[in-house]
Every structure is written in C-alpha cells, then in structure tokens.
Amino acid sequence: MRQPVWSSASGLANARRMRLFVALLVLFTLWWVLLGKLEGELQRAEQQSVNMVLSQLRAALVVKGAETMLSRQGSLEELEGRNPFDWLDHQWPMYSGECSEGEPKQGDWCFRPGQQKETGEDGKGWLIYNPKQPITIEGQLAEPGHPFAWTVTTEFANRSRNNLRVQAQRPTGLKLAPVPLTETTVSGQDASR
C-alpha cells in the first residue's frame, strides 16, 4: 500500500480554506447578532412611538374635556366616539385619516367612524393602530397584523367604586378606552367600559 504524499502546497491550501471557513463563520455570527439587535431596536422604537402617540392623545383629551366643561357649550357625552387626532395641532405621518377598506397598513393609525344602523347617522368611532413589530401596548402583547382599537369615552366620579356608571354620576373628563376589534366593527357594549 502506498502512503499519500502530502506536499507543502496542499497543506498551505488547506490552511487557507480553514482560515476562510473560520472568517466566514465569525462574519455570519456577527451578522446574526447584528440582525437580532436591529430587530430589538425596531421593536423598542415602535413601542416608544405608540406610547408617545397615546400620551399626546390623552393630553389632548384632557385639554378638550376641560375646554368643553369651561365653555359650557356642549357636553362631554357629545364628544364620545370622536376622533382625538382632530384635536391635535401636530399631524403624525403615520396617521392616515379615516380608515379605508380593511385595517390600516402595518405601523399606521387610522380612525374608523361608526354608523348607527337604525338612523344612518354617525355614531361612535374607533381609533385603530396596526403594529409592525411584536410589541406591548398597555400591558397586552400586540402581534403584527392584529390591530388594536380605542374609543373616546367619558370618565366619571366613581363614588361607588364598582366602575359602573350610575345616571347620577356626572362625567369628569374624557379618556381613551381600549375596545375589542372585530372584523367589521367594534361592539358598542364593549366600548362603554
């Protein structure tokens, strides 16, 4: 039997192949880590963006509620279900106005006005956000493509501490209340939470 002959040229070529393999392995590992960090930063940025928009909208509701109560022209109940983006001076680039067919595209907000079936008049509407990344919105996990909805509703002096509004309890302001989103509309009963 004949022993294979190893030359120094084939040993050098093998060493180069091994170095190339190790270099590619290190580059792939760095690329994998970088993509993971980038995804985490995108999620964090979207999370902060959603929280900032919700904070701005809640501040606008406080101001609008105070204006309405001080002017004594209209009532807080008349503002329920209205579009809070209309009360902001700043327009957000990710707000697309009234919702068109289907949901807003991922990463965008829209407002879906409601319509009373009996009268055909405008009813309560819902503010809708469709997440782009898996994020947490108000303590709930939001998956991409699964929109979240809120409606403008009144706060009231909850003297009985049961979170149920009695006719005698007067409204004290406006708030954004999360509501479940179905395929076509939001349940009016759930919107009054």
SVG drawing of the C-alpha trace seen along z (x, -y; Angstrom):
<svg xmlns="http://www.w3.org/2000/svg" viewBox="-84 -79 90 81">
<polyline fill="none" stroke="black" stroke-width="0.4" points="0.0,0.0 1.2,-3.4 1.1,-6.2 -0.5,-9.5 2.1,-12.1 1.4,-15.5 3.0,-18.4 3.5,-21.7 1.3,-23.3 -1.7,-21.2 -1.1,-21.9 -1.0,-25.7 -4.2,-25.4 -5.9,-23.5 -4.8,-26.2 -6.2,-28.9 -9.5,-27.1 -9.7,-26.7 -9.0,-30.4 -11.6,-31.3 -14.1,-29.0 -13.4,-30.5 -13.6,-34.0 -17.0,-33.3 -18.2,-31.6 -17.2,-34.7 -18.8,-37.1 -22.1,-35.0 -22.2,-35.1 -21.7,-38.8 -24.3,-39.3 -26.8,-37.1 -26.2,-39.1 -26.5,-42.4 -29.8,-41.4 -31.1,-40.4 -30.0,-43.8 -31.6,-45.6 -34.9,-43.8 -34.8,-44.7 -34.2,-48.3 -37.0,-48.4 -39.4,-47.0 -38.2,-49.5 -38.6,-52.4 -42.2,-51.3 -43.0,-50.8 -41.9,-54.3 -43.7,-55.7 -47.0,-54.1 -46.6,-55.3 -45.8,-58.8 -48.9,-59.0 -51.1,-57.6 -49.7,-60.1 -50.3,-63.0 -53.8,-61.9 -54.6,-61.5 -53.2,-65.0 -55.4,-66.3 -58.4,-64.7 -57.7,-66.4 -57.5,-69.8 -60.6,-69.2 -62.5,-67.9 -61.5,-71.0 -62.4,-73.4 -65.8,-71.8 -66.6,-71.9 -65.4,-75.5 -67.2,-76.8 -70.5,-75.1 -71.2,-74.8 -71.9,-71.2 -71.2,-68.3 -68.6,-65.6 -71.1,-63.0 -71.3,-64.7 -67.5,-64.1 -67.7,-60.4 -66.5,-58.4 -65.0,-61.4 -61.6,-61.4 -58.9,-62.6 -56.4,-63.3 -58.7,-66.2 -57.9,-67.9 -54.1,-67.9 -52.2,-70.7 -49.5,-68.3 -50.3,-65.7 -48.4,-62.4 -47.0,-61.0 -48.2,-57.5 -51.8,-58.7 -53.7,-58.0 -57.0,-59.7 -60.2,-57.7 -59.7,-54.0 -60.2,-52.8 -61.2,-49.2 -59.7,-46.8 -57.3,-47.8 -54.6,-50.5 -51.3,-49.2 -48.8,-47.9 -47.3,-50.7 -50.1,-53.2 -53.1,-54.7 -56.5,-55.4 -59.9,-56.4 -63.0,-54.3 -66.2,-56.3 -69.2,-54.3 -72.7,-54.5 -75.9,-53.8 -77.8,-51.0 -81.2,-52.4 -80.8,-56.1 -77.9,-56.1 -76.3,-58.9 -72.7,-59.0 -72.2,-57.1 -69.1,-56.4 -65.9,-55.8 -62.7,-53.9 -59.0,-54.8 -57.1,-51.8 -53.4,-51.0 -51.9,-48.1 -48.5,-47.1 -45.5,-46.3 -43.4,-44.5 -44.4,-42.3 -44.7,-45.0 -46.6,-45.5 -49.5,-48.1 -50.9,-48.9 -49.8,-45.6 -51.0,-43.4 -48.9,-41.7 -49.6,-43.2 -48.6,-40.9 -48.0,-42.3 -51.2,-42.4 -53.5,-42.2 -54.8,-45.8 -55.7,-47.4 -58.6,-49.8 -59.6,-52.6 -62.6,-54.9 -63.0,-58.3 -65.3,-57.9 -66.1,-59.9 -64.6,-59.4 -66.9,-59.8 -66.7,-60.3 -66.8,-56.6 -68.2,-57.1 -69.4,-53.5 -66.0,-52.2 -67.6,-49.5 -66.5,-51.0 -70.2,-51.1 -71.6,-54.5 -74.9,-55.4 -77.1,-58.1 -76.4,-60.4 -72.6,-60.3 -71.5,-63.2 -68.8,-62.9 -65.5,-64.5 -63.4,-64.2 -62.5,-62.3 -60.3,-59.2 -59.2,-56.7 -60.6,-53.3 -59.4,-50.2 -62.1,-48.2 -62.0,-44.8 -61.8,-44.9 -63.9,-42.6 -63.7,-42.1 -66.0,-44.9 -67.0,-46.9 -66.4,-47.3 -69.1,-46.2 -70.9,-49.2 -71.4,-47.4 -67.7,-46.9 -66.9,-50.5 -68.6,-51.7 -66.2,-50.0"/>
</svg>
